[in-house]
Amino acid sequence: MTSVGSIEMETDRNGQTEIEDDGEELHDELECAKRIPPWTRQITLRGVIASFVIGGIYSIIGMKFNLTTGVTPNLNVSAALLGYIFMRSWTKMLRKFRIVTVPFTRQENTMIQTCAVACYGIAVGGGFGSYLLGLSKKTYELAGVDAVGNSGESYKEPGIGWMVGFLFVVCFVGLFVLIPLRKILIIDYKLTFPSGMATAVLINGFHNQGEKMARKQLRGFIKCFSFSFLWGFFQWFYTGKEECGFSHFPTFGLQALKNTFYFDF
């Protein structure tokens, strides 16, 4: 009885310790939420690393969509979700090792989401999946030297120097156009900006309701991603030469397939 009682007491202590840790963490976050830190403290090293990882993954996804369908979905919400899960797991792991860390705030979550979206926005908006890499001499030769519109100066070899300058001009024009426009619409006219408002409500929900809803959403995200990945892996085994396999399935018959009517699974 003594050993059983001691085990129960130890269990209660562990459970109480976990509750106290969660309560302390929530209290720290609420205190940080009340006093908004300056922008220099909102940009942290861990946030930059998380933004780099999530932005790199989303750049690959955006390029895939851009090269196949030509339509890139809005990934703002999922970027905020992954940023929350990534940072929450990191801070919890450090707390288990008794390492004091700065509380994860809404502002840092927003910074991670913004940087991740900017990464895949540059990959897609910069033309990497459409025209930028198509300026090379090899593409020029494949299109045909004697093709209409082609001349001796119709190509531009990719280079880090001019591509960085080009991306600054194309992708950062919003700094001079959208920021003043949003100031007028949101601050002066007090209009609700749809995407920004939706992301803010989502991030606030993460930090107010805790991890329960975030974990539920992450499970759904992982299930859909796993199914899509496994289905693509399965199709890869049954893809032969061009216009063969599940990517060119003759749903309407072989005669329709010859006229490019097919279904892509």
Backbone bond lengths (Angstrom), bond angles and torsions (degrees), N, CA, C in turn:
res aa  C-N    CA-C-N  psi(-1)  N-CA   C-N-CA  omega(-1)  CA-C   N-CA-C  phi
1 M - - - 1.471 - - 1.516 111.12 -
2 T 1.338 115.16 -37.27 1.464 118.67 -179.44 1.524 111.14 -64.73
3 S 1.360 115.28 -43.34 1.466 118.83 -179.22 1.517 110.70 -66.06
4 V 1.350 116.40 -41.43 1.462 119.38 178.80 1.524 110.54 -63.33
5 G 1.335 115.30 -41.64 1.462 119.05 178.71 1.511 112.33 -64.11
6 S 1.332 115.58 -39.34 1.465 118.44 178.65 1.520 111.51 -66.07
7 I 1.360 116.20 -37.54 1.464 119.92 178.20 1.522 110.01 -63.86
8 E 1.368 115.11 -43.34 1.460 118.17 179.76 1.521 110.79 -64.00
9 M 1.351 115.33 -40.92 1.462 118.27 178.86 1.520 111.14 -63.32
10 E 1.362 115.48 -40.33 1.467 119.49 179.52 1.522 110.57 -65.03
11 T 1.354 114.89 -39.20 1.468 118.73 178.22 1.516 110.75 -63.38
12 D 1.354 114.73 -43.79 1.463 118.22 178.62 1.513 111.23 -61.60
13 R 1.334 115.76 -39.43 1.459 119.13 179.58 1.522 111.52 -64.17
14 N 1.363 115.04 -43.25 1.467 118.62 179.54 1.525 110.89 -63.25
15 G 1.350 114.19 -44.17 1.459 117.60 179.02 1.505 111.72 -63.95
16 Q 1.343 116.50 -39.46 1.452 119.78 178.41 1.523 111.20 -66.58
17 T 1.349 115.35 -36.53 1.466 118.98 178.92 1.522 110.79 -65.05
18 E 1.359 116.38 -42.17 1.458 119.55 179.23 1.527 110.82 -64.00
19 I 1.337 115.88 -40.47 1.463 119.17 179.39 1.521 110.35 -65.00
20 E 1.341 115.32 -41.47 1.455 118.86 178.83 1.527 111.33 -63.80
21 D 1.370 115.94 -39.96 1.472 119.07 179.01 1.523 110.68 -63.63
22 D 1.360 115.90 -45.32 1.461 119.06 179.45 1.517 111.09 -64.11
23 G 1.356 115.68 -40.43 1.453 118.74 178.50 1.507 112.22 -65.04
24 E 1.339 115.97 -39.56 1.459 119.73 178.40 1.526 110.91 -65.17
25 E 1.335 115.65 -41.46 1.467 119.63 179.79 1.527 110.39 -64.82
26 L 1.338 116.61 -43.06 1.456 120.37 178.97 1.524 110.74 -64.58
27 H 1.344 115.98 -38.77 1.467 119.98 178.82 1.527 111.03 -63.72
28 D 1.353 115.87 -41.49 1.466 119.53 178.46 1.521 111.33 -62.91
29 E 1.345 116.16 -41.08 1.455 119.67 -179.01 1.533 111.05 -66.92
30 L 1.336 116.33 -39.23 1.456 119.55 178.89 1.529 111.18 -65.20
31 E 1.343 115.30 -39.38 1.455 118.89 178.24 1.527 111.18 -64.41
32 C 1.362 115.29 -40.58 1.471 119.11 179.13 1.532 110.95 -68.84
33 A 1.344 115.66 -32.22 1.461 119.14 -179.87 1.524 110.98 -69.14
34 K 1.354 116.52 -33.26 1.452 119.87 -179.92 1.525 111.05 -67.64
35 R 1.323 116.77 -41.65 1.465 119.85 178.09 1.534 108.42 -108.51
36 I 1.321 115.54 106.67 1.462 120.91 -176.99 1.520 108.87 -69.54
37 P 1.348 117.69 122.28 1.469 119.83 -179.15 1.514 110.66 -72.02
38 P 1.339 117.73 157.07 1.473 120.20 176.67 1.527 110.81 -65.09
39 W 1.327 115.67 162.88 1.466 119.46 -174.05 1.523 112.57 -63.91
40 T 1.329 117.84 -24.17 1.469 120.03 178.87 1.517 111.67 -67.56
41 R 1.339 117.46 -29.12 1.469 120.73 177.84 1.517 112.67 -88.56
42 Q 1.317 117.17 -16.84 1.462 119.90 177.45 1.528 111.24 -75.08
43 I 1.325 117.35 -28.24 1.468 121.95 178.37 1.524 107.66 -93.12
44 T 1.326 116.85 104.19 1.458 122.85 -177.49 1.521 110.40 -113.92
45 L 1.336 115.66 162.95 1.467 120.40 179.60 1.517 111.17 -64.26
46 R 1.353 116.98 -42.91 1.469 119.63 179.57 1.526 111.10 -64.62
47 G 1.347 116.18 -34.84 1.449 119.41 177.50 1.515 112.32 -67.44
48 V 1.333 116.91 -39.02 1.464 120.93 178.08 1.531 110.84 -65.09
49 I 1.343 116.63 -40.65 1.466 120.38 178.63 1.525 110.58 -64.66
50 A 1.336 116.67 -45.09 1.462 120.32 177.83 1.524 111.12 -61.76
51 S 1.326 116.84 -40.62 1.469 120.73 178.74 1.528 110.76 -63.74
52 F 1.333 116.16 -39.63 1.468 120.56 -179.76 1.535 110.88 -64.38
53 V 1.326 116.57 -43.29 1.470 120.54 -178.96 1.528 110.94 -67.11
54 I 1.342 116.56 -51.42 1.462 120.53 -178.23 1.530 110.63 -65.68
55 G 1.333 117.05 -41.70 1.457 120.23 178.75 1.520 112.70 -63.59
56 G 1.348 117.06 -36.76 1.466 120.01 176.53 1.518 112.26 -64.86
57 I 1.333 116.33 -42.49 1.467 120.03 178.24 1.526 110.73 -63.83
58 Y 1.326 116.34 -43.83 1.462 119.67 -178.56 1.523 112.23 -70.96
59 S 1.313 117.50 -27.59 1.471 119.88 175.47 1.524 110.32 -64.63
60 I 1.336 116.40 -41.11 1.474 120.31 177.64 1.525 110.22 -64.31
61 I 1.349 116.42 -43.93 1.461 120.21 179.35 1.529 110.65 -63.34
62 G 1.342 116.44 -44.06 1.460 120.00 179.37 1.517 112.54 -63.28
63 M 1.337 117.25 -40.05 1.464 120.68 177.33 1.525 111.29 -64.69
64 K 1.323 116.09 -38.93 1.464 120.26 178.37 1.526 110.84 -60.80
65 F 1.336 116.27 -47.72 1.464 120.07 178.64 1.521 111.17 -64.48
66 N 1.322 116.82 -39.81 1.461 120.65 -176.78 1.521 111.90 -67.67
67 L 1.325 117.04 -34.63 1.461 120.92 -178.66 1.531 112.80 -82.96
68 T 1.323 117.28 -19.92 1.472 119.80 -178.24 1.518 112.14 -102.07
69 T 1.319 117.14 -60.03 1.465 120.36 -175.76 1.518 112.79 -97.40
70 G 1.338 117.62 -24.46 1.453 120.61 -176.65 1.512 113.71 82.64
71 V 1.329 117.36 0.91 1.464 122.52 -179.94 1.523 108.06 -120.75
72 T 1.329 117.40 126.97 1.457 122.05 -179.89 1.525 109.53 -108.36
73 P 1.326 118.88 122.12 1.472 120.35 -179.07 1.526 111.52 -72.67
74 N 1.321 115.68 165.70 1.457 122.07 176.83 1.522 109.01 -82.46
75 L 1.336 116.84 119.77 1.456 122.05 -175.52 1.523 112.54 -108.68
76 N 1.324 117.48 18.91 1.473 120.20 -177.28 1.515 112.39 -61.60
77 V 1.336 116.46 -46.46 1.465 120.47 -174.86 1.517 110.99 -65.61
78 S 1.334 116.74 -45.46 1.462 119.27 -179.10 1.525 111.48 -68.16
79 A 1.339 117.87 -30.40 1.470 120.44 176.51 1.518 110.57 -65.54
80 A 1.336 117.12 -41.03 1.462 120.41 176.78 1.520 111.18 -64.62
81 L 1.327 116.91 -39.02 1.466 120.95 179.51 1.522 111.59 -65.82
82 L 1.332 117.41 -47.32 1.457 120.26 -179.45 1.528 111.45 -66.32
83 G 1.322 116.30 -36.82 1.464 119.30 176.46 1.517 111.88 -62.69
84 Y 1.327 116.58 -40.27 1.467 120.49 178.94 1.527 110.77 -65.09
85 I 1.337 116.70 -47.79 1.470 120.77 -178.39 1.528 110.39 -64.10
86 F 1.318 117.05 -41.74 1.469 121.31 -178.23 1.528 110.81 -62.14
87 M 1.322 116.33 -49.10 1.457 120.10 -176.43 1.519 112.13 -73.91
88 R 1.343 117.33 -35.54 1.457 119.57 178.09 1.524 111.08 -64.57
89 S 1.333 116.81 -40.66 1.468 120.29 177.98 1.530 110.46 -65.52
90 W 1.331 116.88 -38.63 1.462 121.07 -179.61 1.527 111.43 -65.04
91 T 1.337 117.23 -47.06 1.459 119.98 -179.62 1.519 112.06 -66.72
92 K 1.330 117.69 -36.28 1.465 120.24 178.99 1.515 111.12 -67.59
93 M 1.333 116.62 -38.20 1.461 119.37 179.33 1.530 110.27 -65.36
94 L 1.324 117.19 -40.49 1.460 119.91 178.26 1.527 111.49 -65.97
95 R 1.338 117.19 -36.23 1.457 120.10 178.99 1.531 111.45 -67.17
96 K 1.323 116.72 -32.87 1.460 119.21 178.35 1.527 111.16 -66.82
97 F 1.325 116.70 -31.42 1.460 121.14 176.41 1.534 112.41 -88.63
98 R 1.342 115.62 12.26 1.464 121.93 178.07 1.531 112.57 60.55
99 I 1.341 115.94 35.45 1.464 121.14 177.52 1.524 107.63 -102.21
100 V 1.319 115.65 120.76 1.458 120.47 -179.15 1.526 109.24 -73.75
101 T 1.310 116.13 130.15 1.460 121.19 -179.04 1.515 109.68 -135.02
102 V 1.306 115.77 160.17 1.461 120.94 178.90 1.525 109.24 -70.81
103 P 1.330 119.98 135.12 1.468 121.70 179.83 1.527 111.76 -59.27
104 F 1.320 115.16 146.14 1.451 122.27 179.16 1.528 108.27 -82.98
105 T 1.314 116.60 118.67 1.455 121.45 -173.25 1.529 111.79 -107.85
106 R 1.330 114.46 169.54 1.464 120.76 177.20 1.523 111.00 -63.65
107 Q 1.322 115.83 -37.05 1.464 119.48 -177.98 1.530 111.25 -65.20
108 E 1.342 116.52 -40.21 1.457 119.99 177.94 1.514 110.74 -67.58
109 N 1.339 116.68 -38.65 1.460 121.00 176.81 1.534 110.68 -61.20
110 T 1.324 116.32 -41.54 1.466 120.69 178.50 1.522 111.29 -65.87
111 M 1.339 116.66 -38.29 1.464 120.66 178.71 1.529 110.21 -63.42
112 I 1.337 117.45 -43.03 1.464 120.87 179.47 1.522 110.33 -63.14
113 Q 1.329 116.12 -45.10 1.461 120.03 -179.53 1.525 111.35 -63.14
114 T 1.324 116.88 -41.33 1.462 120.85 -179.07 1.523 111.82 -65.53
115 C 1.336 116.63 -44.15 1.472 120.05 -179.17 1.527 111.29 -67.92
116 A 1.340 117.58 -38.85 1.465 120.51 178.67 1.524 110.91 -64.08
117 V 1.335 116.42 -42.84 1.467 120.41 178.30 1.528 110.49 -65.58
118 A 1.341 116.74 -37.11 1.467 119.69 178.40 1.526 111.12 -64.84
119 C 1.334 117.12 -35.55 1.475 120.41 179.71 1.516 111.14 -62.05
120 Y 1.333 116.67 -52.97 1.472 116.67 -177.62 1.532 110.81 -75.64
121 G 1.339 117.10 -20.94 1.458 118.95 174.30 1.518 111.89 -66.84
122 I 1.339 116.82 -38.49 1.465 120.68 176.96 1.523 110.33 -68.23
123 A 1.346 116.94 -39.93 1.468 120.36 -179.65 1.524 111.45 -62.83
124 V 1.332 116.27 -38.45 1.466 120.36 -177.80 1.531 111.12 -86.59
125 G 1.343 116.18 -50.56 1.458 119.71 -177.53 1.512 113.78 -69.85
126 G 1.342 117.02 -22.65 1.453 120.09 179.24 1.510 114.47 -75.48
127 G 1.338 116.92 -9.49 1.457 120.33 176.27 1.511 115.65 88.96
128 F 1.334 118.08 18.05 1.463 119.51 179.78 1.527 111.93 -66.40
129 G 1.320 117.17 -26.26 1.454 119.75 179.04 1.507 113.93 -99.83
130 S 1.343 117.61 5.48 1.459 118.98 -177.50 1.523 112.36 -132.26
131 Y 1.325 117.50 -74.81 1.468 118.95 -168.88 1.521 114.32 -112.76
132 L 1.345 118.77 -24.42 1.459 119.97 -170.80 1.522 111.93 -64.88
133 L 1.342 116.09 -51.54 1.468 119.52 179.94 1.534 112.08 -77.76
134 G 1.338 116.85 -10.92 1.467 119.96 176.99 1.517 113.21 -81.87
135 L 1.323 117.73 1.22 1.463 121.15 179.34 1.521 112.71 -85.35
136 S 1.318 117.98 -3.05 1.462 121.29 -174.07 1.536 111.66 -69.46
137 K 1.313 114.65 164.10 1.471 120.20 -178.98 1.519 111.41 -67.49
138 K 1.342 116.80 -33.40 1.465 120.05 179.64 1.522 110.96 -63.71
139 T 1.331 116.80 -42.40 1.464 120.28 177.05 1.526 110.71 -65.85
140 Y 1.307 115.64 -37.64 1.470 120.75 177.23 1.525 110.97 -60.53
141 E 1.329 116.73 -41.67 1.461 120.37 179.59 1.521 111.70 -72.05
142 L 1.344 116.97 -36.30 1.464 119.77 177.86 1.527 111.58 -67.20
143 A 1.335 116.97 -33.86 1.461 120.24 178.23 1.523 111.79 -70.43
144 G 1.323 116.44 -21.24 1.465 120.36 -179.74 1.506 111.44 107.23
145 V 1.314 115.17 120.19 1.466 119.77 -177.95 1.521 110.87 -63.42
146 D 1.328 116.44 -32.99 1.467 120.62 -177.97 1.522 112.75 -92.50
147 A 1.350 116.84 9.23 1.462 119.06 -179.69 1.521 110.90 -66.80
148 V 1.326 115.37 158.42 1.467 120.61 -178.45 1.532 109.25 -65.37
149 G 1.307 116.67 128.50 1.456 121.18 178.78 1.505 113.99 94.22
150 N 1.305 118.28 -14.10 1.463 121.94 179.43 1.528 110.53 -85.31
151 S 1.309 114.06 138.80 1.465 119.90 176.04 1.525 107.93 -142.71
152 G 1.292 116.16 -177.18 1.454 119.33 -177.00 1.520 114.05 -66.75
153 E 1.324 117.43 -17.10 1.467 121.31 -179.39 1.523 111.82 -115.92
154 S 1.324 116.50 29.69 1.461 120.30 -175.79 1.518 113.58 -89.63
155 Y 1.307 118.25 8.07 1.466 119.54 -179.08 1.525 109.91 -129.09
156 K 1.309 114.76 160.33 1.469 122.24 -179.65 1.517 107.38 -145.23
157 E 1.314 116.69 112.69 1.455 120.37 -178.25 1.532 110.73 -68.57
158 P 1.328 117.82 135.71 1.469 120.02 178.87 1.529 111.74 -60.99
159 G 1.314 116.24 137.57 1.454 122.79 178.38 1.523 110.04 -149.06
160 I 1.326 116.55 144.87 1.465 120.74 -175.60 1.527 111.37 -61.08
161 G 1.334 117.36 -41.80 1.453 120.96 -174.80 1.512 113.41 -60.89
162 W 1.340 117.07 -60.03 1.459 119.12 -175.96 1.520 112.52 -72.01
163 M 1.356 117.58 -26.98 1.462 119.66 179.05 1.528 111.11 -69.60
164 V 1.343 117.38 -38.48 1.467 120.26 177.66 1.523 110.20 -64.16
165 G 1.325 116.73 -44.93 1.457 119.82 177.09 1.513 112.62 -61.88
166 F 1.326 116.39 -40.67 1.461 121.20 178.36 1.523 111.29 -63.04
167 L 1.345 117.06 -42.80 1.465 120.93 -179.84 1.524 111.35 -66.87
168 F 1.332 117.45 -35.37 1.462 119.85 176.17 1.525 110.47 -62.28
169 V 1.331 116.50 -42.12 1.463 119.89 -178.42 1.524 110.87 -68.74
170 V 1.345 117.07 -43.05 1.459 121.05 -174.20 1.530 112.18 -77.37
171 C 1.345 116.87 -47.53 1.464 120.46 -169.90 1.522 114.13 -90.53
172 F 1.320 118.53 -20.43 1.456 120.22 -177.83 1.525 112.56 -104.26
173 V 1.330 115.81 13.61 1.455 118.24 176.35 1.527 110.06 -67.73
174 G 1.343 116.98 -22.47 1.459 120.87 178.57 1.512 113.37 -63.45
175 L 1.337 116.82 -25.53 1.462 119.49 177.58 1.522 111.62 -61.22
176 F 1.331 116.77 -30.49 1.457 121.06 -176.64 1.529 112.66 -99.64
177 V 1.328 116.70 -14.33 1.464 120.25 -177.05 1.529 111.54 -112.32
178 L 1.343 117.06 -54.22 1.459 120.48 -172.16 1.523 113.15 -73.77
179 I 1.339 117.36 -37.07 1.472 119.06 -178.29 1.535 111.15 -63.09
180 P 1.338 120.44 -49.38 1.483 118.22 175.08 1.526 112.54 -62.17
181 L 1.343 116.64 -36.41 1.462 119.55 -179.30 1.519 111.11 -66.19
182 R 1.333 117.07 -42.68 1.459 120.16 178.56 1.528 110.95 -67.62
183 K 1.323 117.13 -33.29 1.467 119.36 177.86 1.529 109.71 -62.65
184 I 1.318 116.54 -41.44 1.458 119.87 -179.57 1.530 110.86 -68.21
185 L 1.352 116.15 -44.77 1.460 119.53 -174.25 1.522 112.83 -74.88
186 I 1.356 117.04 -39.36 1.456 120.38 -173.18 1.526 112.05 -91.22
187 I 1.333 116.77 -49.26 1.466 119.77 -174.75 1.530 111.18 -82.20
188 D 1.312 116.92 -47.94 1.461 119.73 -176.00 1.535 111.82 -76.53
189 Y 1.346 116.95 -51.41 1.467 120.73 -178.02 1.524 113.09 -88.60
190 K 1.348 116.16 -9.25 1.477 122.43 177.70 1.530 111.98 56.93
191 L 1.333 116.33 41.15 1.458 120.82 175.59 1.529 109.35 -89.29
192 T 1.327 116.49 147.95 1.477 120.62 179.10 1.515 108.65 -83.77
193 F 1.299 115.74 122.53 1.465 120.93 179.31 1.529 108.15 -85.02
194 P 1.335 119.96 119.56 1.475 121.38 -168.28 1.516 115.07 -57.16
195 S 1.336 118.93 -58.01 1.467 120.17 -174.23 1.523 111.46 -67.75
196 G 1.335 116.49 -41.68 1.458 118.82 178.78 1.516 112.33 -65.44
197 M 1.342 117.10 -39.75 1.455 120.97 179.14 1.526 110.69 -65.87
198 A 1.329 116.99 -41.58 1.466 120.21 -179.61 1.528 110.81 -64.41
199 T 1.327 116.97 -42.83 1.463 120.09 179.23 1.522 111.11 -66.23
200 A 1.342 117.31 -39.51 1.466 120.17 179.43 1.517 111.32 -64.76
201 V 1.329 117.37 -42.58 1.469 120.61 177.73 1.528 110.43 -62.84
202 L 1.336 116.48 -40.15 1.466 120.25 179.43 1.522 111.67 -63.69
203 I 1.324 117.47 -47.31 1.467 121.14 -178.91 1.524 110.60 -65.46
204 N 1.332 117.40 -39.87 1.464 120.22 176.11 1.520 111.19 -61.82
205 G 1.337 116.18 -37.82 1.467 119.71 177.91 1.512 111.95 -64.58
206 F 1.340 116.74 -38.14 1.469 119.99 176.95 1.524 111.10 -58.97
207 H 1.322 115.79 -48.06 1.458 120.26 -172.60 1.527 112.46 -80.96
208 N 1.328 117.95 -20.07 1.464 120.08 178.10 1.527 111.98 -87.41
209 Q 1.332 116.76 -44.44 1.461 121.49 -175.37 1.518 113.21 -88.86
210 G 1.325 118.01 -6.74 1.457 119.53 179.54 1.512 111.81 84.27
211 E 1.337 115.76 -156.42 1.462 120.88 -170.45 1.522 113.93 -91.43
212 K 1.325 117.92 -10.17 1.468 119.37 -172.62 1.525 111.75 -59.60
213 M 1.334 116.04 -52.50 1.460 119.93 -179.77 1.528 111.35 -67.66
214 A 1.322 117.81 -37.93 1.463 120.87 -179.94 1.521 111.23 -63.91
215 R 1.334 116.78 -41.36 1.465 119.73 178.49 1.525 111.19 -65.97
216 K 1.328 116.44 -38.17 1.461 119.95 178.33 1.521 110.81 -62.91
217 Q 1.324 116.27 -43.23 1.456 119.98 178.56 1.523 111.57 -67.38
218 L 1.339 116.44 -37.14 1.460 119.69 179.64 1.528 110.75 -66.52
219 R 1.343 117.34 -38.57 1.469 119.62 177.34 1.527 110.88 -61.08
220 G 1.335 116.51 -43.91 1.458 119.24 177.63 1.515 112.12 -63.09
221 F 1.336 116.75 -39.48 1.463 121.55 177.87 1.534 110.78 -62.44
222 I 1.347 116.91 -44.19 1.464 121.40 -178.38 1.528 110.56 -67.64
223 K 1.341 117.45 -38.44 1.462 120.65 179.17 1.527 110.97 -62.32
224 C 1.337 116.07 -47.46 1.470 119.35 179.69 1.526 111.44 -64.78
225 F 1.340 116.46 -41.29 1.456 120.25 179.88 1.530 110.65 -64.80
226 S 1.345 117.59 -42.74 1.465 121.48 -178.93 1.518 110.87 -64.42
227 F 1.344 116.74 -42.71 1.464 119.84 179.39 1.524 110.84 -63.28
228 S 1.333 116.27 -43.40 1.462 119.83 179.73 1.526 111.23 -64.52
229 F 1.340 116.95 -41.09 1.463 120.50 -179.33 1.531 111.23 -66.56
230 L 1.340 116.84 -45.06 1.461 120.41 -178.95 1.522 111.02 -66.05
231 W 1.330 117.37 -37.86 1.457 119.78 178.19 1.525 110.95 -66.22
232 G 1.330 117.50 -40.84 1.458 120.34 175.59 1.520 112.34 -64.71
233 F 1.327 116.61 -36.58 1.462 120.93 177.49 1.531 110.71 -66.51
234 F 1.346 116.26 -38.92 1.461 120.98 177.66 1.524 111.08 -64.88
235 Q 1.347 116.77 -42.51 1.457 120.09 179.67 1.517 111.87 -63.97
236 W 1.333 116.51 -31.43 1.459 120.71 -177.83 1.521 111.17 -62.17
237 F 1.338 117.60 -32.60 1.467 121.10 179.25 1.523 112.09 -72.62
238 Y 1.331 117.35 -22.98 1.460 120.55 -175.55 1.525 111.09 -115.34
239 T 1.311 115.62 36.40 1.458 121.26 175.93 1.518 108.54 -115.58
240 G 1.326 115.48 119.18 1.454 120.16 -179.88 1.512 111.04 -97.75
241 K 1.311 116.47 -129.55 1.452 120.12 178.71 1.526 109.47 -74.72
242 E 1.325 116.52 -173.14 1.462 120.43 -177.49 1.527 110.52 -62.67
243 E 1.334 115.02 146.44 1.459 123.42 -178.97 1.527 111.26 57.90
244 C 1.329 114.64 42.90 1.465 120.02 179.23 1.526 108.12 -144.80
245 G 1.328 116.41 137.98 1.450 120.67 177.13 1.521 112.05 109.08
246 F 1.311 115.47 -166.69 1.463 120.35 -176.43 1.529 112.72 -70.21
247 S 1.328 117.54 -18.56 1.458 118.94 178.91 1.527 112.22 -77.27
248 H 1.338 117.86 -15.86 1.463 122.98 176.18 1.530 108.11 -132.62
249 F 1.322 116.31 61.72 1.466 120.88 -176.61 1.531 109.72 -80.56
250 P 1.357 118.11 123.24 1.480 121.08 -175.98 1.525 112.09 -76.74
251 T 1.329 116.53 71.27 1.464 120.98 -178.71 1.524 111.40 -63.37
252 F 1.320 118.05 -36.13 1.463 122.24 -176.09 1.531 112.43 -99.73
253 G 1.330 117.17 11.70 1.453 120.51 178.21 1.524 112.67 104.96
254 L 1.333 115.41 163.26 1.462 120.53 -177.05 1.525 112.13 -68.85
255 Q 1.345 116.99 -33.41 1.460 119.36 178.93 1.529 110.48 -65.99
256 A 1.325 116.46 -39.59 1.472 119.92 177.12 1.526 110.69 -68.41
257 L 1.345 116.52 -32.69 1.461 120.11 178.61 1.525 110.71 -63.05
258 K 1.309 117.16 -36.46 1.462 120.57 178.53 1.533 111.13 -64.21
259 N 1.319 116.46 -27.69 1.466 121.64 177.60 1.534 111.73 -96.84
260 T 1.331 115.41 23.24 1.471 124.60 175.17 1.522 113.65 64.11
261 F 1.350 117.11 29.54 1.466 120.38 170.81 1.523 107.81 -100.79
262 Y 1.314 115.90 106.90 1.467 120.49 -178.96 1.521 108.59 -149.94
263 F 1.343 116.46 174.52 1.459 122.19 -179.60 1.519 108.61 -119.81
264 D 1.317 115.57 130.93 1.466 121.58 178.65 1.533 109.14 -103.77
265 F 1.342 114.97 110.93 1.462 118.96 -178.76 1.519 112.21 -68.90
